[in-house]
Every structure is written in C-alpha cells, then in structure tokens.
Amino acid sequence: QVQLVESGGGLVQAGGSLRLSCAVHRRTFTINFIGWYRQAPGKQRELVATITKGGSTNYADSVKGRFTISRDNAMNTVYLQLNSLKAEDTAVYYCNTKRVGVGGVLNDYWGQGTQVTVSS
C-alpha cells in the first residue's frame, strides 16, 4: 500500500553537500509524516529528521543547522538536503512512514536506503 524509494546518495568530500529524495508511492491513505533515518556500519539506526504534511520539522541535534528536510505539498516527495557534511555522516539513509491500522496495529514502512559516503 505504501512504497518509499530513496535516491540521491553518493560520495562527497567533507564539507560538501548532497540532496536525498524519497519518492512516496501510496494507494489508499494520505501520508502525514515522513522521517529520515540513517544507519552506519556497526551502529544502530538513528532518526535524523522528520516532517509532517503540514511542514513541521524536527532534527537530531547532530545534524541541526546542517541538514534540511522538506516536501512537496502533496507529500509525494520528501527531500533531505545535506550540507557541511562530515565523515560521521557516512551511512545508509532511509525514509520511513508509520500508520496506525485496524485495531491500533502500527504499520511501519521503509525504503531500500541510499548510501551516503563522506570522505575526510
């Protein structure tokens, strides 16, 4: 019912920039919330930034001031602008959305991820 497809990752030098995209393909319901997560080798997946359909945003302290999350008004695409990249930003970046279904069951949707590699 929901498919998320990330793109835009790549190799960049420290201090450089990338823009990640999350294409949101949905069938039966509106996407109201998208989160970007990342997972580095040997580390747990962590939340990076979130955005609501209305445009409210939140950021992890580690990326605040450097990353910007945005979306088109229909929530068909969500972006993550990565600026002033550091080596520690190297990770696979995923987009995610969650929806409460029948009986209060939480449905959790993930994309396939896109690799961001920052060289020192």
Backbone bond lengths (Angstrom), bond angles and torsions (degrees), N, CA, C in turn:
res aa  C-N    CA-C-N  psi(-1)  N-CA   C-N-CA  omega(-1)  CA-C   N-CA-C  phi
1 Q - - - 1.462 - - 1.515 111.59 -
2 V 1.317 117.32 -26.51 1.456 122.47 177.76 1.520 108.25 -134.08
3 Q 1.318 115.45 132.47 1.449 121.32 173.98 1.522 108.95 -129.02
4 L 1.308 116.11 130.48 1.452 122.69 178.70 1.522 108.21 -115.83
5 V 1.319 116.65 131.43 1.455 121.76 -177.34 1.517 108.83 -129.74
6 E 1.321 115.91 113.84 1.456 121.52 179.49 1.524 110.84 -89.83
7 S 1.317 115.43 151.06 1.453 121.58 175.21 1.518 108.85 -155.64
8 G 1.315 116.37 169.07 1.450 121.52 173.83 1.509 115.86 103.64
9 G 1.318 117.50 -5.71 1.446 119.82 178.86 1.512 111.79 -70.04
10 G 1.311 115.37 168.63 1.449 120.61 179.73 1.500 111.51 170.73
11 L 1.311 114.31 -167.41 1.458 122.61 179.93 1.514 109.19 -102.56
12 V 1.311 116.44 129.70 1.452 121.57 -179.21 1.524 109.09 -144.02
13 Q 1.320 115.84 149.49 1.452 120.26 176.67 1.520 110.87 -77.83
14 A 1.312 115.54 155.03 1.458 120.57 175.71 1.521 110.03 -53.38
15 G 1.319 114.85 136.35 1.449 121.01 -176.43 1.506 114.09 91.90
16 G 1.314 117.10 -11.10 1.448 121.60 -178.91 1.514 112.83 -84.50
17 S 1.331 114.56 -172.79 1.460 121.42 -174.73 1.514 111.35 -135.51
18 L 1.318 115.24 153.67 1.446 124.14 171.27 1.512 108.14 -143.85
19 R 1.316 116.46 155.85 1.451 120.95 170.99 1.516 109.20 -123.14
20 L 1.310 115.68 119.85 1.448 122.20 177.94 1.520 109.83 -95.20
21 S 1.320 115.72 147.37 1.451 121.64 177.63 1.514 110.03 -124.57
22 C 1.305 115.71 144.78 1.451 122.82 173.76 1.517 107.42 -125.06
23 A 1.312 116.18 108.71 1.458 121.11 176.16 1.515 108.78 -84.09
24 V 1.319 115.88 126.57 1.449 122.38 -175.14 1.520 108.78 -106.38
25 H 1.305 116.25 114.11 1.461 122.47 178.21 1.522 107.96 -110.49
26 R 1.301 116.54 114.96 1.458 121.79 -177.17 1.521 110.44 -129.76
27 R 1.322 114.29 158.73 1.453 118.90 -174.82 1.521 113.42 -118.93
28 T 1.315 117.71 -46.77 1.458 120.44 -167.61 1.516 115.53 -121.40
29 F 1.312 118.38 -2.68 1.454 118.40 -178.71 1.523 110.97 -151.10
30 T 1.302 115.17 163.68 1.450 122.97 -179.87 1.522 110.52 -84.30
31 I 1.319 115.35 138.41 1.460 120.82 174.31 1.520 108.32 -87.55
32 N 1.304 116.07 118.87 1.455 121.50 -177.49 1.521 113.76 -106.13
33 F 1.315 117.14 -12.11 1.455 121.12 -172.00 1.519 108.94 -152.65
34 I 1.317 116.60 130.46 1.462 122.93 175.09 1.524 108.60 -131.07
35 G 1.301 115.26 135.34 1.446 120.37 173.43 1.515 111.26 -120.03
36 W 1.317 116.12 143.41 1.456 122.42 168.95 1.522 108.40 -99.83
37 Y 1.310 115.82 130.83 1.449 123.51 176.27 1.518 109.06 -121.87
38 R 1.317 115.75 164.15 1.449 119.53 172.97 1.515 109.82 -142.88
39 Q 1.317 115.10 154.18 1.448 121.32 178.15 1.520 109.31 -140.87
40 A 1.311 115.40 118.26 1.450 122.23 176.21 1.522 109.22 -92.85
41 P 1.330 117.53 156.34 1.468 119.66 178.43 1.523 112.00 -55.17
42 G 1.318 116.00 130.79 1.443 121.06 178.61 1.508 115.43 77.09
43 K 1.316 118.07 4.49 1.448 121.90 -179.11 1.524 110.12 -123.11
44 Q 1.312 115.28 158.94 1.450 119.87 178.62 1.522 110.65 -77.48
45 R 1.301 114.91 157.09 1.450 119.83 176.79 1.522 109.74 -68.60
46 E 1.326 116.08 135.06 1.448 120.69 -177.01 1.515 111.07 -127.51
47 L 1.308 114.78 148.55 1.450 121.31 177.24 1.518 110.07 -76.04
48 V 1.321 116.37 133.42 1.457 122.43 -178.47 1.520 111.43 -105.46
49 A 1.313 116.85 -50.71 1.453 121.28 -176.10 1.513 109.58 -159.49
50 T 1.318 115.97 154.41 1.459 121.58 177.29 1.515 110.06 -134.08
51 I 1.316 114.90 155.75 1.454 120.80 174.79 1.518 108.65 -147.67
52 T 1.312 116.09 142.91 1.450 122.19 174.50 1.515 109.65 -99.34
53 K 1.322 115.48 167.48 1.452 120.03 176.73 1.522 110.65 -58.10
54 G 1.323 116.47 -34.42 1.446 120.96 179.07 1.511 114.49 -75.31
55 G 1.325 117.22 -9.05 1.448 120.86 175.81 1.516 115.82 100.92
56 S 1.314 118.05 3.21 1.456 120.22 176.97 1.520 109.91 -70.39
57 T 1.317 116.74 135.90 1.460 121.52 -175.37 1.516 111.70 -127.06
58 N 1.317 115.08 153.94 1.448 123.37 172.49 1.519 108.56 -143.70
59 Y 1.332 115.45 151.40 1.451 121.26 -176.65 1.508 111.03 -135.62
60 A 1.320 115.01 148.17 1.444 119.81 168.74 1.521 109.47 -66.45
61 D 1.315 116.57 147.82 1.459 120.17 -179.10 1.525 112.16 -58.02
62 S 1.310 117.04 -32.71 1.454 121.02 -176.36 1.524 113.65 -67.95
63 V 1.321 117.34 -19.28 1.461 120.40 -177.65 1.517 112.71 -118.45
64 K 1.304 117.49 -5.87 1.454 121.25 -176.99 1.528 110.06 -59.26
65 G 1.313 115.48 131.73 1.448 121.18 -178.00 1.510 114.19 89.56
66 R 1.321 117.68 -13.91 1.459 121.97 179.85 1.530 112.51 -113.15
67 F 1.314 116.74 -35.90 1.463 121.53 -178.06 1.523 109.67 -106.81
68 T 1.317 115.56 149.26 1.455 121.50 176.89 1.518 109.75 -134.53
69 I 1.319 116.51 126.01 1.452 121.52 176.06 1.522 108.52 -100.42
70 S 1.314 115.96 141.50 1.454 121.05 179.56 1.517 109.19 -150.80
71 R 1.322 115.81 171.55 1.460 120.09 -179.17 1.515 110.38 -154.49
72 D 1.319 116.63 157.79 1.441 118.89 168.07 1.528 107.85 -76.51
73 N 1.313 116.00 164.29 1.460 120.03 -171.01 1.524 113.33 -66.13
74 A 1.305 116.92 -24.46 1.457 121.30 179.75 1.521 113.18 -90.49
75 M 1.317 117.13 -1.86 1.466 122.26 -176.53 1.525 111.72 61.14
76 N 1.319 116.38 32.30 1.453 120.43 174.47 1.523 112.19 -81.50
77 T 1.319 115.45 -27.01 1.451 121.06 177.77 1.517 109.13 -141.24
78 V 1.308 115.90 134.90 1.450 122.58 174.85 1.520 108.11 -119.68
79 Y 1.324 115.96 136.66 1.447 121.79 -175.98 1.520 110.81 -114.79
80 L 1.299 114.88 152.94 1.451 121.25 169.68 1.517 107.70 -131.75
81 Q 1.321 115.54 108.84 1.455 121.76 177.30 1.515 108.73 -86.77
82 L 1.316 115.97 120.75 1.454 122.35 -178.17 1.520 108.52 -107.18
83 N 1.309 116.76 113.87 1.457 122.34 178.12 1.515 110.12 -118.24
84 S 1.310 114.98 161.83 1.464 121.54 178.09 1.514 111.30 48.80
85 L 1.305 115.83 49.28 1.457 120.83 -173.27 1.519 111.92 -66.39
86 K 1.312 114.23 144.60 1.443 123.29 178.79 1.520 109.05 -119.34
87 A 1.316 115.94 160.25 1.453 120.26 179.34 1.523 111.48 -57.56
88 E 1.316 116.93 -34.98 1.453 120.45 -179.11 1.521 113.61 -71.59
89 D 1.333 117.37 -6.58 1.454 120.74 173.67 1.517 112.33 -81.22
90 T 1.316 117.38 -8.34 1.456 121.26 179.54 1.523 110.21 -60.11
91 A 1.316 116.36 124.35 1.456 121.64 -177.19 1.517 108.90 -177.31
92 V 1.308 115.34 170.02 1.451 121.05 164.87 1.517 107.22 -88.54
93 Y 1.309 115.95 127.63 1.453 121.91 -177.97 1.519 109.69 -103.07
94 Y 1.325 115.45 132.07 1.451 122.97 -177.03 1.521 110.45 -123.62
95 C 1.313 116.57 145.87 1.452 118.87 166.95 1.517 109.52 -104.89
96 N 1.318 114.45 155.34 1.454 121.31 -169.74 1.516 110.14 -148.65
97 T 1.312 115.39 145.45 1.450 120.36 168.42 1.515 108.89 -140.04
98 K 1.296 115.50 153.61 1.454 122.04 -177.84 1.519 109.73 -128.75
99 R 1.319 115.23 146.94 1.446 120.74 179.85 1.514 109.84 -145.94
100 V 1.315 115.71 135.26 1.453 121.39 175.90 1.515 108.40 -85.57
101 G 1.315 116.57 122.31 1.446 122.03 -178.71 1.510 112.71 -102.58
102 V 1.303 114.65 -156.48 1.463 121.67 -177.95 1.524 110.85 -59.57
103 G 1.318 115.08 134.10 1.450 120.47 178.52 1.512 114.41 71.95
104 G 1.314 116.86 13.95 1.447 120.34 179.27 1.519 114.17 80.91
105 V 1.316 118.04 11.62 1.454 121.93 178.84 1.528 109.61 -71.32
106 L 1.314 116.17 131.65 1.456 121.53 179.81 1.523 110.02 -88.06
107 N 1.307 115.81 122.20 1.459 122.07 174.02 1.521 108.99 -99.48
108 D 1.304 116.10 129.52 1.452 123.28 -172.43 1.527 108.45 -120.15
109 Y 1.324 116.90 120.16 1.456 121.87 -175.47 1.518 110.10 -115.55
110 W 1.319 116.15 133.78 1.458 123.19 -179.43 1.511 111.19 -128.41
111 G 1.315 115.60 147.14 1.446 120.74 169.31 1.511 110.91 -82.23
112 Q 1.330 115.42 -177.94 1.457 120.74 -177.45 1.522 112.79 -83.30
113 G 1.308 117.06 -14.88 1.447 122.28 179.45 1.516 113.02 93.28
114 T 1.323 115.45 153.53 1.453 122.26 173.96 1.523 108.47 -135.09
115 Q 1.314 115.99 135.16 1.456 121.56 -173.53 1.516 111.30 -82.94
116 V 1.317 115.44 129.11 1.456 122.56 171.25 1.516 107.62 -115.46
117 T 1.317 116.55 122.98 1.445 121.57 178.70 1.525 108.95 -123.27
118 V 1.312 116.17 123.61 1.459 122.15 -178.84 1.516 108.12 -113.48
119 S 1.307 116.33 120.03 1.454 121.39 179.66 1.522 110.12 -91.75
120 S 1.316 115.44 144.95 1.460 121.28 -178.92 1.515 111.94 -77.37
